Amino acid sequence: MKKTILVATVFIIGAVLIFIYKNQIALAPEDVVPTNLVPGKTTDSTNTIFDKTRVTKKPFGIYITSGNSPVQPEKFAGYHTGVDFETTAAEAGIDIPVPVFCDGKLLLKKYATGYGGVAVQSCNLNGESVTVIYGHLKLQSINPVVGQSLKKGDLLGILGKGYSTETDGERKHLHLGIHIGSTINILGYVQKQSDLSTWLDLIQFFELD
Ligand SMILES: [Zn+2]
């Protein structure tokens, strides 16, 4: 009799534990794993990298030296040709999707010193032909092939892991440059202020949205 009660008790406790376990799984937040990392699919607007409040260190055109840089230690110098979108400490361990900013073909993806993974896309912004440079991506995550037409919002890839070869040792952030014309130029800095005239500030296009 005692044995029967013991077995029944163990069974009931087991059933209760399984019930609690299953309900915890069901209640787990759905956004632990980003759901918008499907290659070629339009990303949703959550945890978007294109957020003005992320531009806290290097806006377009800022003159950087090893002494004055908000990033230390600094290995670059010159006028910043792009806009840097920063990530938070909480985002260090999660995949941050980088959608394309405009409609246009992928022109290049490669590993480059100073960037790690970098991609270049041709676009037309307000009637002007430009190339858009996306720097510090994890190269292996860039699934679109060179020559492929992309629509604004299509997933390009994810940001490279900070302080790794994926970003060539840089912090986890997106460098986005817009170069006027169709010539590919991935320079992140120029040495003469007048050379900034062939680059555009992405933020000006935010005001139009
Ligand atoms: Zn930059």
py3Dmol code that shows the C-alpha trace and the ligand (Angstrom):
import py3Dmol

protein = """\
ATOM      1  CA  MET A   1       0.000   0.000   0.000  1.00  0.00           C
ATOM      2  CA  LYS A   2       2.782   2.399   0.993  1.00  0.00           C
ATOM      3  CA  LYS A   3       4.606   1.502  -2.206  1.00  0.00           C
ATOM      4  CA  THR A   4       1.527   2.349  -4.302  1.00  0.00           C
ATOM      5  CA  ILE A   5       1.206   5.757  -2.617  1.00  0.00           C
ATOM      6  CA  LEU A   6       4.919   6.431  -3.183  1.00  0.00           C
ATOM      7  CA  VAL A   7       4.701   5.563  -6.892  1.00  0.00           C
ATOM      8  CA  ALA A   8       1.566   7.687  -7.285  1.00  0.00           C
ATOM      9  CA  THR A   9       3.222  10.627  -5.524  1.00  0.00           C
ATOM     10  CA  VAL A  10       6.320  10.438  -7.732  1.00  0.00           C
ATOM     11  CA  PHE A  11       4.080  10.224 -10.801  1.00  0.00           C
ATOM     12  CA  ILE A  12       2.038  13.291  -9.778  1.00  0.00           C
ATOM     13  CA  ILE A  13       5.149  15.330  -8.947  1.00  0.00           C
ATOM     14  CA  GLY A  14       6.629  14.319 -12.322  1.00  0.00           C
ATOM     15  CA  ALA A  15       3.471  15.344 -14.161  1.00  0.00           C
ATOM     16  CA  VAL A  16       3.413  18.727 -12.383  1.00  0.00           C
ATOM     17  CA  LEU A  17       7.086  19.354 -13.199  1.00  0.00           C
ATOM     18  CA  ILE A  18       6.536  18.493 -16.877  1.00  0.00           C
ATOM     19  CA  PHE A  19       3.515  20.842 -16.941  1.00  0.00           C
ATOM     20  CA  ILE A  20       5.565  23.724 -15.426  1.00  0.00           C
ATOM     21  CA  TYR A  21       8.478  23.048 -17.788  1.00  0.00           C
ATOM     22  CA  LYS A  22       6.299  23.047 -20.898  1.00  0.00           C
ATOM     23  CA  ASN A  23       4.534  26.260 -19.882  1.00  0.00           C
ATOM     24  CA  GLN A  24       7.836  28.007 -19.239  1.00  0.00           C
ATOM     25  CA  ILE A  25       8.944  27.134 -22.763  1.00  0.00           C
ATOM     26  CA  ALA A  26       5.663  28.468 -24.139  1.00  0.00           C
ATOM     27  CA  LEU A  27       6.078  31.693 -22.177  1.00  0.00           C
ATOM     28  CA  ALA A  28       9.680  32.318 -23.316  1.00  0.00           C
ATOM     29  CA  PRO A  29       9.938  35.649 -25.167  1.00  0.00           C
ATOM     30  CA  GLU A  30       9.812  35.149 -28.924  1.00  0.00           C
ATOM     31  CA  ASP A  31      12.397  37.825 -29.615  1.00  0.00           C
ATOM     32  CA  VAL A  32      15.320  36.036 -27.966  1.00  0.00           C
ATOM     33  CA  VAL A  33      16.349  34.903 -31.421  1.00  0.00           C
ATOM     34  CA  PRO A  34      15.845  37.534 -34.138  1.00  0.00           C
ATOM     35  CA  THR A  35      13.144  36.298 -36.458  1.00  0.00           C
ATOM     36  CA  ASN A  36      14.135  38.476 -39.368  1.00  0.00           C
ATOM     37  CA  LEU A  37      17.361  36.788 -40.394  1.00  0.00           C
ATOM     38  CA  VAL A  38      15.986  35.028 -43.446  1.00  0.00           C
ATOM     39  CA  PRO A  39      18.207  35.778 -46.459  1.00  0.00           C
ATOM     40  CA  GLY A  40      16.453  37.755 -49.150  1.00  0.00           C
ATOM     41  CA  LYS A  41      13.415  38.444 -47.000  1.00  0.00           C
ATOM     42  CA  THR A  42      12.411  41.938 -45.984  1.00  0.00           C
ATOM     43  CA  THR A  43      13.415  42.703 -42.431  1.00  0.00           C
ATOM     44  CA  ASP A  44      10.944  44.088 -39.943  1.00  0.00           C
ATOM     45  CA  SER A  45      11.507  47.385 -38.193  1.00  0.00           C
ATOM     46  CA  THR A  46      12.569  45.973 -34.809  1.00  0.00           C
ATOM     47  CA  ASN A  47      16.128  46.506 -33.620  1.00  0.00           C
ATOM     48  CA  THR A  48      16.841  48.446 -36.778  1.00  0.00           C
ATOM     49  CA  ILE A  49      20.387  49.611 -37.212  1.00  0.00           C
ATOM     50  CA  PHE A  50      19.283  52.739 -39.119  1.00  0.00           C
ATOM     51  CA  ASP A  51      18.361  54.768 -36.069  1.00  0.00           C
ATOM     52  CA  LYS A  52      19.648  58.317 -35.631  1.00  0.00           C
ATOM     53  CA  THR A  53      20.021  57.806 -31.901  1.00  0.00           C
ATOM     54  CA  ARG A  54      22.738  55.248 -32.663  1.00  0.00           C
ATOM     55  CA  VAL A  55      24.995  57.932 -34.181  1.00  0.00           C
ATOM     56  CA  THR A  56      26.820  58.835 -30.988  1.00  0.00           C
ATOM     57  CA  LYS A  57      30.479  58.715 -31.940  1.00  0.00           C
ATOM     58  CA  LYS A  58      31.232  59.436 -35.573  1.00  0.00           C
ATOM     59  CA  PRO A  59      28.764  61.405 -37.666  1.00  0.00           C
ATOM     60  CA  PHE A  60      29.455  62.280 -41.281  1.00  0.00           C
ATOM     61  CA  GLY A  61      32.432  64.588 -41.883  1.00  0.00           C
ATOM     62  CA  ILE A  62      33.894  64.536 -38.372  1.00  0.00           C
ATOM     63  CA  TYR A  63      37.660  65.097 -38.330  1.00  0.00           C
ATOM     64  CA  ILE A  64      39.284  62.239 -36.464  1.00  0.00           C
ATOM     65  CA  THR A  65      42.795  62.033 -35.063  1.00  0.00           C
ATOM     66  CA  SER A  66      44.278  59.464 -32.730  1.00  0.00           C
ATOM     67  CA  GLY A  67      44.149  62.147 -30.005  1.00  0.00           C
ATOM     68  CA  ASN A  68      40.606  63.503 -30.362  1.00  0.00           C
ATOM     69  CA  SER A  69      38.724  60.375 -31.390  1.00  0.00           C
ATOM     70  CA  PRO A  70      35.712  59.242 -29.321  1.00  0.00           C
ATOM     71  CA  VAL A  71      36.990  55.722 -30.017  1.00  0.00           C
ATOM     72  CA  GLN A  72      40.137  54.720 -28.150  1.00  0.00           C
ATOM     73  CA  PRO A  73      42.532  53.406 -29.191  1.00  0.00           C
ATOM     74  CA  GLU A  74      42.032  54.907 -32.669  1.00  0.00           C
ATOM     75  CA  LYS A  75      43.866  53.660 -35.751  1.00  0.00           C
ATOM     76  CA  PHE A  76      42.196  55.959 -38.287  1.00  0.00           C
ATOM     77  CA  ALA A  77      42.726  59.627 -39.108  1.00  0.00           C
ATOM     78  CA  GLY A  78      40.989  62.049 -41.446  1.00  0.00           C
ATOM     79  CA  TYR A  79      37.506  63.237 -42.328  1.00  0.00           C
ATOM     80  CA  HIS A  80      34.903  60.513 -41.817  1.00  0.00           C
ATOM     81  CA  THR A  81      33.182  59.751 -45.136  1.00  0.00           C
ATOM     82  CA  GLY A  82      30.272  57.863 -43.589  1.00  0.00           C
ATOM     83  CA  VAL A  83      28.003  57.620 -40.576  1.00  0.00           C
ATOM     84  CA  ASP A  84      28.688  55.148 -37.763  1.00  0.00           C
ATOM     85  CA  PHE A  85      25.697  53.442 -36.148  1.00  0.00           C
ATOM     86  CA  GLU A  86      26.686  52.092 -32.736  1.00  0.00           C
ATOM     87  CA  THR A  87      25.402  49.017 -30.917  1.00  0.00           C
ATOM     88  CA  THR A  88      24.735  48.660 -27.188  1.00  0.00           C
ATOM     89  CA  ALA A  89      26.510  46.346 -24.750  1.00  0.00           C
ATOM     90  CA  ALA A  90      23.315  44.275 -24.635  1.00  0.00           C
ATOM     91  CA  GLU A  91      23.588  43.739 -28.398  1.00  0.00           C
ATOM     92  CA  ALA A  92      27.131  42.371 -28.217  1.00  0.00           C
ATOM     93  CA  GLY A  93      26.009  38.755 -28.211  1.00  0.00           C
ATOM     94  CA  ILE A  94      23.052  38.911 -30.592  1.00  0.00           C
ATOM     95  CA  ASP A  95      22.837  39.089 -34.354  1.00  0.00           C
ATOM     96  CA  ILE A  96      22.120  42.608 -35.601  1.00  0.00           C
ATOM     97  CA  PRO A  97      20.608  42.483 -39.084  1.00  0.00           C
ATOM     98  CA  VAL A  98      21.716  45.024 -41.664  1.00  0.00           C
ATOM     99  CA  PRO A  99      19.068  45.621 -44.322  1.00  0.00           C
ATOM    100  CA  VAL A 100      19.918  47.556 -47.480  1.00  0.00           C
ATOM    101  CA  PHE A 101      19.070  51.220 -47.345  1.00  0.00           C
ATOM    102  CA  CYS A 102      17.834  51.585 -50.925  1.00  0.00           C
ATOM    103  CA  ASP A 103      16.926  49.649 -54.092  1.00  0.00           C
ATOM    104  CA  GLY A 104      19.900  48.570 -56.190  1.00  0.00           C
ATOM    105  CA  LYS A 105      22.365  45.908 -57.227  1.00  0.00           C
ATOM    106  CA  LEU A 106      25.053  44.469 -55.026  1.00  0.00           C
ATOM    107  CA  LEU A 107      28.364  45.490 -56.623  1.00  0.00           C
ATOM    108  CA  LEU A 108      30.914  43.981 -54.260  1.00  0.00           C
ATOM    109  CA  LYS A 109      31.395  42.000 -51.098  1.00  0.00           C
ATOM    110  CA  LYS A 110      34.810  41.226 -49.717  1.00  0.00           C
ATOM    111  CA  TYR A 111      37.165  41.306 -46.765  1.00  0.00           C
ATOM    112  CA  ALA A 112      39.035  44.610 -46.510  1.00  0.00           C
ATOM    113  CA  THR A 113      41.573  46.015 -44.068  1.00  0.00           C
ATOM    114  CA  GLY A 114      39.886  48.467 -41.701  1.00  0.00           C
ATOM    115  CA  TYR A 115      36.441  46.960 -42.236  1.00  0.00           C
ATOM    116  CA  GLY A 116      36.471  43.222 -42.017  1.00  0.00           C
ATOM    117  CA  GLY A 117      33.464  42.404 -44.199  1.00  0.00           C
ATOM    118  CA  VAL A 118      32.371  45.203 -46.532  1.00  0.00           C
ATOM    119  CA  ALA A 119      29.665  45.380 -49.193  1.00  0.00           C
ATOM    120  CA  VAL A 120      28.936  47.984 -51.862  1.00  0.00           C
ATOM    121  CA  GLN A 121      25.561  48.521 -53.502  1.00  0.00           C
ATOM    122  CA  SER A 122      24.593  50.800 -56.391  1.00  0.00           C
ATOM    123  CA  CYS A 123      21.576  53.000 -55.736  1.00  0.00           C
ATOM    124  CA  ASN A 124      19.745  55.994 -57.061  1.00  0.00           C
ATOM    125  CA  LEU A 125      18.970  58.588 -54.422  1.00  0.00           C
ATOM    126  CA  ASN A 126      16.837  61.527 -55.503  1.00  0.00           C
ATOM    127  CA  GLY A 127      17.850  61.021 -59.128  1.00  0.00           C
ATOM    128  CA  GLU A 128      21.555  60.743 -58.347  1.00  0.00           C
ATOM    129  CA  SER A 129      23.628  57.594 -58.956  1.00  0.00           C
ATOM    130  CA  VAL A 130      25.526  56.625 -55.841  1.00  0.00           C
ATOM    131  CA  THR A 131      27.282  53.657 -54.311  1.00  0.00           C
ATOM    132  CA  VAL A 132      26.474  52.715 -50.725  1.00  0.00           C
ATOM    133  CA  ILE A 133      29.241  51.193 -48.588  1.00  0.00           C
ATOM    134  CA  TYR A 134      28.285  48.940 -45.668  1.00  0.00           C
ATOM    135  CA  GLY A 135      31.291  48.307 -43.423  1.00  0.00           C
ATOM    136  CA  HIS A 136      32.054  45.901 -40.539  1.00  0.00           C
ATOM    137  CA  LEU A 137      29.639  43.126 -41.539  1.00  0.00           C
ATOM    138  CA  LYS A 138      30.297  39.453 -40.983  1.00  0.00           C
ATOM    139  CA  LEU A 139      31.377  38.589 -44.530  1.00  0.00           C
ATOM    140  CA  GLN A 140      30.053  35.016 -44.393  1.00  0.00           C
ATOM    141  CA  SER A 141      26.599  36.324 -43.472  1.00  0.00           C
ATOM    142  CA  ILE A 142      26.236  38.311 -46.695  1.00  0.00           C
ATOM    143  CA  ASN A 143      24.057  35.933 -48.673  1.00  0.00           C
ATOM    144  CA  PRO A 144      23.078  38.078 -51.685  1.00  0.00           C
ATOM    145  CA  VAL A 145      25.423  37.484 -54.636  1.00  0.00           C
ATOM    146  CA  VAL A 146      27.268  40.202 -56.537  1.00  0.00           C
ATOM    147  CA  GLY A 147      25.002  41.459 -59.310  1.00  0.00           C
ATOM    148  CA  GLN A 148      21.826  40.622 -57.412  1.00  0.00           C
ATOM    149  CA  SER A 149      19.128  43.305 -57.343  1.00  0.00           C
ATOM    150  CA  LEU A 150      18.081  44.195 -53.819  1.00  0.00           C
ATOM    151  CA  LYS A 151      15.033  46.047 -52.578  1.00  0.00           C
ATOM    152  CA  LYS A 152      15.154  48.537 -49.720  1.00  0.00           C
ATOM    153  CA  GLY A 153      14.800  46.528 -46.519  1.00  0.00           C
ATOM    154  CA  ASP A 154      16.173  43.262 -47.921  1.00  0.00           C
ATOM    155  CA  LEU A 155      18.622  41.612 -45.572  1.00  0.00           C
ATOM    156  CA  LEU A 156      22.232  42.199 -46.562  1.00  0.00           C
ATOM    157  CA  GLY A 157      23.886  40.438 -43.635  1.00  0.00           C
ATOM    158  CA  ILE A 158      24.600  40.837 -39.946  1.00  0.00           C
ATOM    159  CA  LEU A 159      27.119  42.991 -38.116  1.00  0.00           C
ATOM    160  CA  GLY A 160      30.479  41.419 -37.429  1.00  0.00           C
ATOM    161  CA  LYS A 161      31.445  40.428 -33.899  1.00  0.00           C
ATOM    162  CA  GLY A 162      33.170  43.310 -32.128  1.00  0.00           C
ATOM    163  CA  TYR A 163      36.960  43.230 -31.756  1.00  0.00           C
ATOM    164  CA  SER A 164      37.295  40.204 -34.016  1.00  0.00           C
ATOM    165  CA  THR A 165      38.529  39.578 -37.544  1.00  0.00           C
ATOM    166  CA  GLU A 166      34.904  39.986 -38.696  1.00  0.00           C
ATOM    167  CA  THR A 167      35.257  43.739 -38.031  1.00  0.00           C
ATOM    168  CA  ASP A 168      39.045  43.878 -38.456  1.00  0.00           C
ATOM    169  CA  GLY A 169      39.342  44.511 -34.731  1.00  0.00           C
ATOM    170  CA  GLU A 170      36.831  47.384 -34.528  1.00  0.00           C
ATOM    171  CA  ARG A 171      33.901  47.670 -32.123  1.00  0.00           C
ATOM    172  CA  LYS A 172      30.563  46.229 -33.287  1.00  0.00           C
ATOM    173  CA  HIS A 173      28.994  48.983 -35.401  1.00  0.00           C
ATOM    174  CA  LEU A 174      27.882  49.778 -38.931  1.00  0.00           C
ATOM    175  CA  HIS A 175      29.859  52.218 -41.058  1.00  0.00           C
ATOM    176  CA  LEU A 176      27.648  53.445 -43.878  1.00  0.00           C
ATOM    177  CA  GLY A 177      29.062  55.644 -46.608  1.00  0.00           C
ATOM    178  CA  ILE A 178      27.397  57.079 -49.704  1.00  0.00           C
ATOM    179  CA  HIS A 179      29.760  57.913 -52.568  1.00  0.00           C
ATOM    180  CA  ILE A 180      28.504  60.011 -55.472  1.00  0.00           C
ATOM    181  CA  GLY A 181      28.740  58.370 -58.897  1.00  0.00           C
ATOM    182  CA  SER A 182      29.152  54.769 -59.938  1.00  0.00           C
ATOM    183  CA  THR A 183      32.855  54.325 -59.122  1.00  0.00           C
ATOM    184  CA  ILE A 184      33.523  51.995 -56.222  1.00  0.00           C
ATOM    185  CA  ASN A 185      35.441  53.754 -53.440  1.00  0.00           C
ATOM    186  CA  ILE A 186      35.408  52.209 -49.981  1.00  0.00           C
ATOM    187  CA  LEU A 187      37.596  54.795 -48.211  1.00  0.00           C
ATOM    188  CA  GLY A 188      36.296  55.410 -44.705  1.00  0.00           C
ATOM    189  CA  TYR A 189      38.299  58.650 -44.290  1.00  0.00           C
ATOM    190  CA  VAL A 190      39.698  61.298 -46.628  1.00  0.00           C
ATOM    191  CA  GLN A 191      42.626  63.540 -45.792  1.00  0.00           C
ATOM    192  CA  LYS A 192      41.342  66.784 -47.341  1.00  0.00           C
ATOM    193  CA  GLN A 193      38.042  68.343 -46.273  1.00  0.00           C
ATOM    194  CA  SER A 194      37.320  69.248 -49.916  1.00  0.00           C
ATOM    195  CA  ASP A 195      37.346  65.516 -50.747  1.00  0.00           C
ATOM    196  CA  LEU A 196      34.186  65.115 -48.656  1.00  0.00           C
ATOM    197  CA  SER A 197      32.296  66.775 -51.525  1.00  0.00           C
ATOM    198  CA  THR A 198      32.035  63.428 -53.334  1.00  0.00           C
ATOM    199  CA  TRP A 199      30.333  61.841 -50.312  1.00  0.00           C
ATOM    200  CA  LEU A 200      26.821  62.274 -48.925  1.00  0.00           C
ATOM    201  CA  ASP A 201      25.552  62.277 -45.352  1.00  0.00           C
ATOM    202  CA  LEU A 202      23.016  59.475 -44.917  1.00  0.00           C
ATOM    203  CA  ILE A 203      21.224  61.399 -42.173  1.00  0.00           C
ATOM    204  CA  GLN A 204      19.918  63.967 -44.667  1.00  0.00           C
ATOM    205  CA  PHE A 205      17.804  61.191 -46.227  1.00  0.00           C
ATOM    206  CA  PHE A 206      16.266  60.394 -42.826  1.00  0.00           C
ATOM    207  CA  GLU A 207      14.716  63.874 -42.732  1.00  0.00           C
ATOM    208  CA  LEU A 208      12.863  63.139 -45.962  1.00  0.00           C
ATOM    209  CA  ASP A 209      11.125  60.003 -44.655  1.00  0.00           C
TER     210      ASP A 209
END
"""
ligand_1 = """\
1
ZN
Zn 32.933 54.834 -39.818
"""
view = py3Dmol.view(width=600, height=400)
view.addModel(protein, "pdb")
view.setStyle({"model": 0}, {"cartoon": {"style": "trace"}})
view.addModel(ligand_1, "xyz")
view.setStyle({"model": 1}, {"stick": {}})
view.zoomTo()
view.show()
